[in-house]
């Protein structure tokens, strides 16, 4: 049984305003080719299919065309769970139709645990894999809010709720395996933030539960899981030193901080219940590069990149001591007639020169929602003793917005 584990496609995501549909299309075509050449039996997609809960028509077209191609291939099963960026109702809307194509979609947790415990069968109808397809567990799915509870109470309830949910689906999966009378592998899926997980600057990974870290220990996964396919973190990595509890990572670099990171997929080959792991490298579909230094270093590196005659998107960070007021004009002249495209320029020297204006070169892309709120508190000189209550109320409002499914009726 050969399984391919991927996650965090974020179809529709932009980079400093630049649309990236050609990259997403290139990746999905490559993924479909890889499924065919590697003779994959099951594809597991661990959440964040789209970058927003209201994906564009073009993003939807890429997704459904890919699923149709896989349904016509030798790959017998596709399992898709929702991530925190996805709309549960949007993913679930064509659920029954896709199920006829052996594409199993789990958009949200439900009271029926068997909706998340899937028994996948081969062409002869024999069971070959059990998948515990646990989607991103929203706050309201796993805890009940109580008046007067502290942030510590909230975090404890979140962790307990996630732990109990996985214990329940694991118990049902083990019961299912015993009733089948066949030692088929059990694979767990999830979209969560594991304790010790590595992130990178600019990757867009957000905390899942506002006002709480709720980082999950690998110990919550039941022992019956022979492999755990996780999504949410964009850096490919094992969890807690266990090679078979893994994040596949995002297939595309989500920001310039990931520009040099190796992207890949996890190919898991089961011999009965014993897994072996192979990491497959994903090609680069659009090269990104961050250049940092003084003018001499910047111009030298630009010249080298220009000579390569390749399409490269650049982030420029000027760190020299010289004050260059026409940095943008110089850079435009240096890249004129090349295939280099500058998406962002940060002139740290100009920033430092402006008294108290260290934020002069920031855009909303540089801030998260909490940063913006704190700036508002600063702007209006809100007293320190009032800030904790205001910040908590703001976080609770954000949580309700995050949990609100924009496509729900």
Secondary structure, DSSP 8 states (H G I E B T S, - for coil): -EEEEE----BT-EETTEE-HHHHHHHHHHHHHHHHHTT-SEEEEES--BSSSS--HHHHHHHHHHHHHHHTSS--EEEEE--TTS-HHHHHHTHHHHHTTTEEEE-S--S-GGGTEEEEE-TTS-EEEEEEE-----HHHH----TT--HHHHHHHHHHHHHHHHHHHHHHHHHHHHHHTS--EEEEEEE--BTT----TTS----SBTTB---B-GGGS-TT-SEEEEES-SS-EEETTEEEEEE---SS-SSGGGTT---EEEEEEEETTEEEEEEEE---SSEEEEEEE-HHHHHHHHHHHHHTT--EEEEEEE--SS--TTHHHHHHHHHTTSSEEEEEEEEHHHHHHSTT-TTTT--GGG--HHHHHHHHHHHTT--HHHHHHHHHHHHHHHHHHHHS-TT--
